[in-house]
Amino acid sequence: MRRKKKQGLEKDLIIGVGERFLAIRQKLSLLQGEFAKALNISQAALSAIEKGTLKPNFEILYHLHTKFDISFDYIFFGKGEMKNIVSSKEIMFQDLAPEHSNLLIDLIELFKKSDFFRYKLMAYYTEFLLVNDRLLKKDIESQKKSTRGKS
């Protein structure tokens, strides 16, 4: 009887850990493949951990803790704060109007999916920088001065 109860508790713990792996990955706005690579495991292994069918070993837990500053109390027991995670998208687009950040997200998605779009955008970007380098630098400098003046 004790053995079955212990197995049940262990299974619940593994499933809970898997659910927290998924929550952490989603909070970080990472795809399964990206998160798996950061943890030095295969995407299939991460999928199994998130489903609660594979128990993560110490090395995986250590990578999760050190690379993403996730507390062990949260990983194992769901207690306390995961950590104050701000997604990379939130950081990158924090000073932009929502319509601009949405446009950039759409452009990034196209950039990832289309070789043609990627080639054309890079060609345009390179030409734009060559032609407008001085104007861009001047604009960026004036933005910095106006920001410093408000502080």
C-alpha atoms as a printed R data frame, in Angstrom:
    type eleno elety resid chain resno      x      y       z
1   ATOM     1    CA   MET     A     1  0.000  0.000   0.000
2   ATOM     2    CA   ARG     A     2  2.786  2.455   0.910
3   ATOM     3    CA   ARG     A     3  4.577  1.698  -2.355
4   ATOM     4    CA   LYS     A     4  1.493  2.580  -4.421
5   ATOM     5    CA   LYS     A     5  0.981  5.787  -2.436
6   ATOM     6    CA   LYS     A     6  4.656  6.721  -2.931
7   ATOM     7    CA   GLN     A     7  4.404  6.007  -6.663
8   ATOM     8    CA   GLY     A     8  1.266  8.153  -6.841
9   ATOM     9    CA   LEU     A     9  2.952 11.060  -5.072
10  ATOM    10    CA   GLU     A    10  6.024 10.757  -7.297
11  ATOM    11    CA   LYS     A    11  3.848 10.742 -10.419
12  ATOM    12    CA   ASP     A    12  1.955 13.822  -9.168
13  ATOM    13    CA   LEU     A    13  5.276 15.559  -8.516
14  ATOM    14    CA   ILE     A    14  6.570 14.721 -12.009
15  ATOM    15    CA   ILE     A    15  3.346 15.945 -13.636
16  ATOM    16    CA   GLY     A    16  3.477 19.136 -11.560
17  ATOM    17    CA   VAL     A    17  7.089 19.759 -12.534
18  ATOM    18    CA   GLY     A    18  6.163 19.201 -16.178
19  ATOM    19    CA   GLU     A    19  3.314 21.687 -15.952
20  ATOM    20    CA   ARG     A    20  5.690 24.231 -14.450
21  ATOM    21    CA   PHE     A    21  8.235 23.636 -17.236
22  ATOM    22    CA   LEU     A    22  5.458 24.446 -19.710
23  ATOM    23    CA   ALA     A    23  4.385 27.550 -17.750
24  ATOM    24    CA   ILE     A    24  7.975 28.805 -17.589
25  ATOM    25    CA   ARG     A    25  8.519 28.256 -21.314
26  ATOM    26    CA   GLN     A    26  5.281 30.069 -22.154
27  ATOM    27    CA   LYS     A    27  6.114 32.947 -19.813
28  ATOM    28    CA   LEU     A    28  9.473 33.284 -21.575
29  ATOM    29    CA   SER     A    29  7.700 33.252 -24.968
30  ATOM    30    CA   LEU     A    30  9.978 30.461 -26.195
31  ATOM    31    CA   LEU     A    31  9.169 27.704 -28.644
32  ATOM    32    CA   GLN     A    32  9.717 24.160 -27.438
33  ATOM    33    CA   GLY     A    33 12.815 23.782 -29.630
34  ATOM    34    CA   GLU     A    34 14.343 27.031 -28.338
35  ATOM    35    CA   PHE     A    35 13.706 26.124 -24.698
36  ATOM    36    CA   ALA     A    36 15.005 22.573 -25.205
37  ATOM    37    CA   LYS     A    37 18.213 23.901 -26.776
38  ATOM    38    CA   ALA     A    38 18.770 26.250 -23.826
39  ATOM    39    CA   LEU     A    39 18.355 23.298 -21.459
40  ATOM    40    CA   ASN     A    40 20.677 21.092 -23.569
41  ATOM    41    CA   ILE     A    41 17.986 18.492 -24.242
42  ATOM    42    CA   SER     A    42 16.040 17.356 -27.283
43  ATOM    43    CA   GLN     A    43 12.650 18.796 -28.139
44  ATOM    44    CA   ALA     A    44 11.171 15.314 -27.674
45  ATOM    45    CA   ALA     A    45 12.587 15.120 -24.141
46  ATOM    46    CA   LEU     A    46 11.155 18.539 -23.289
47  ATOM    47    CA   SER     A    47  7.780 17.521 -24.677
48  ATOM    48    CA   ALA     A    48  7.810 14.404 -22.491
49  ATOM    49    CA   ILE     A    49  8.775 16.458 -19.423
50  ATOM    50    CA   GLU     A    50  5.975 18.956 -20.091
51  ATOM    51    CA   LYS     A    51  3.486 16.078 -20.429
52  ATOM    52    CA   GLY     A    52  4.713 14.529 -17.185
53  ATOM    53    CA   THR     A    53  5.909 11.301 -18.797
54  ATOM    54    CA   LEU     A    54  9.631 11.957 -18.242
55  ATOM    55    CA   LYS     A    55 11.280 12.959 -14.997
56  ATOM    56    CA   PRO     A    56 13.889 15.703 -15.574
57  ATOM    57    CA   ASN     A    57 17.333 14.822 -14.273
58  ATOM    58    CA   PHE     A    58 19.438 17.046 -12.050
59  ATOM    59    CA   GLU     A    59 21.363 18.548 -14.980
60  ATOM    60    CA   ILE     A    60 18.146 19.726 -16.661
61  ATOM    61    CA   LEU     A    61 16.836 21.184 -13.407
62  ATOM    62    CA   TYR     A    62 20.182 22.892 -12.809
63  ATOM    63    CA   HIS     A    63 20.117 24.486 -16.295
64  ATOM    64    CA   LEU     A    64 16.558 25.677 -15.710
65  ATOM    65    CA   HIS     A    65 17.550 27.196 -12.375
66  ATOM    66    CA   THR     A    66 20.797 28.845 -13.502
67  ATOM    67    CA   LYS     A    67 20.010 29.958 -17.045
68  ATOM    68    CA   PHE     A    68 16.569 31.356 -16.260
69  ATOM    69    CA   ASP     A    69 16.927 32.143 -12.539
70  ATOM    70    CA   ILE     A    70 13.945 29.966 -11.607
71  ATOM    71    CA   SER     A    71 13.678 29.034  -7.943
72  ATOM    72    CA   PHE     A    72 13.870 25.358  -6.983
73  ATOM    73    CA   ASP     A    73 10.844 25.841  -4.695
74  ATOM    74    CA   TYR     A    74  8.838 26.864  -7.723
75  ATOM    75    CA   ILE     A    75 10.196 24.083  -9.965
76  ATOM    76    CA   PHE     A    76  9.524 21.272  -7.487
77  ATOM    77    CA   PHE     A    77  6.552 22.470  -5.490
78  ATOM    78    CA   GLY     A    78  5.020 25.414  -7.331
79  ATOM    79    CA   LYS     A    79  5.605 27.560  -4.239
80  ATOM    80    CA   GLY     A    80  6.691 31.168  -4.229
81  ATOM    81    CA   GLU     A    81  7.433 33.269  -7.236
82  ATOM    82    CA   MET     A    82  8.601 31.653 -10.462
83  ATOM    83    CA   LYS     A    83 10.658 34.782 -10.846
84  ATOM    84    CA   ASN     A    84  9.908 38.144 -12.306
85  ATOM    85    CA   ILE     A    85 10.147 37.009 -15.890
86  ATOM    86    CA   VAL     A    86  9.605 39.567 -18.561
87  ATOM    87    CA   SER     A    87  9.405 38.118 -22.027
88  ATOM    88    CA   SER     A    88 11.985 39.195 -24.560
89  ATOM    89    CA   LYS     A    89  9.137 40.604 -26.684
90  ATOM    90    CA   GLU     A    90  7.992 42.808 -23.789
91  ATOM    91    CA   ILE     A    91 11.510 44.139 -23.274
92  ATOM    92    CA   MET     A    92 12.156 44.678 -26.963
93  ATOM    93    CA   PHE     A    93  8.889 46.498 -27.635
94  ATOM    94    CA   GLN     A    94  8.324 48.263 -24.304
95  ATOM    95    CA   ASP     A    95  8.733 51.792 -25.695
96  ATOM    96    CA   LEU     A    96  6.690 51.244 -28.858
97  ATOM    97    CA   ALA     A    97  3.040 51.854 -29.559
98  ATOM    98    CA   PRO     A    98  1.089 48.552 -29.755
99  ATOM    99    CA   GLU     A    99  0.449 48.954 -33.479
100 ATOM   100    CA   HIS     A   100  4.189 49.295 -34.121
101 ATOM   101    CA   SER     A   101  5.126 46.295 -31.995
102 ATOM   102    CA   ASN     A   102  2.434 44.193 -33.719
103 ATOM   103    CA   LEU     A   103  3.788 45.242 -37.123
104 ATOM   104    CA   LEU     A   104  7.318 44.274 -36.090
105 ATOM   105    CA   ILE     A   105  6.124 40.896 -34.824
106 ATOM   106    CA   ASP     A   106  4.416 40.286 -38.187
107 ATOM   107    CA   LEU     A   107  7.601 41.295 -40.026
108 ATOM   108    CA   ILE     A   108  9.686 38.957 -37.876
109 ATOM   109    CA   GLU     A   109  7.308 36.072 -38.601
110 ATOM   110    CA   LEU     A   110  7.551 36.748 -42.350
111 ATOM   111    CA   PHE     A   111 11.323 37.058 -42.042
112 ATOM   112    CA   LYS     A   112 11.482 33.616 -40.400
113 ATOM   113    CA   LYS     A   113  9.190 31.954 -42.952
114 ATOM   114    CA   SER     A   114 10.165 33.412 -46.318
115 ATOM   115    CA   ASP     A   115 13.608 33.358 -47.937
116 ATOM   116    CA   PHE     A   116 12.380 35.850 -50.561
117 ATOM   117    CA   PHE     A   117 11.119 38.303 -47.934
118 ATOM   118    CA   ARG     A   118 14.328 37.917 -45.919
119 ATOM   119    CA   TYR     A   119 16.493 38.611 -48.979
120 ATOM   120    CA   LYS     A   120 14.462 41.643 -50.087
121 ATOM   121    CA   LEU     A   121 14.240 43.124 -46.599
122 ATOM   122    CA   MET     A   122 17.987 42.758 -45.989
123 ATOM   123    CA   ALA     A   123 18.774 44.301 -49.376
124 ATOM   124    CA   TYR     A   124 16.451 47.235 -48.672
125 ATOM   125    CA   TYR     A   125 17.785 47.643 -45.128
126 ATOM   126    CA   THR     A   126 21.417 47.663 -46.299
127 ATOM   127    CA   GLU     A   127 20.699 50.241 -49.019
128 ATOM   128    CA   PHE     A   128 18.651 52.362 -46.612
129 ATOM   129    CA   LEU     A   129 21.495 52.440 -44.080
130 ATOM   130    CA   LEU     A   130 24.049 53.382 -46.716
131 ATOM   131    CA   VAL     A   131 21.939 56.262 -47.996
132 ATOM   132    CA   ASN     A   132 20.609 57.513 -44.657
133 ATOM   133    CA   ASP     A   133 23.417 56.812 -42.222
134 ATOM   134    CA   ARG     A   134 24.096 60.435 -41.256
135 ATOM   135    CA   LEU     A   135 20.393 61.279 -40.926
136 ATOM   136    CA   LEU     A   136 19.797 58.256 -38.715
137 ATOM   137    CA   LYS     A   137 22.706 59.093 -36.435
138 ATOM   138    CA   LYS     A   138 21.516 62.692 -36.147
139 ATOM   139    CA   ASP     A   139 17.948 61.558 -35.358
140 ATOM   140    CA   ILE     A   140 19.125 59.060 -32.727
141 ATOM   141    CA   GLU     A   141 21.325 61.700 -31.114
142 ATOM   142    CA   SER     A   142 18.458 64.206 -30.937
143 ATOM   143    CA   GLN     A   143 16.204 61.508 -29.419
144 ATOM   144    CA   LYS     A   144 18.823 60.867 -26.723
145 ATOM   145    CA   LYS     A   145 19.107 64.591 -25.949
146 ATOM   146    CA   SER     A   146 15.348 65.020 -25.680
147 ATOM   147    CA   THR     A   147 15.116 61.956 -23.408
148 ATOM   148    CA   ARG     A   148 17.898 63.290 -21.161
149 ATOM   149    CA   GLY     A   149 16.184 66.677 -21.009
150 ATOM   150    CA   LYS     A   150 12.992 65.052 -19.626
151 ATOM   151    CA   SER     A   151 14.840 63.253 -16.810
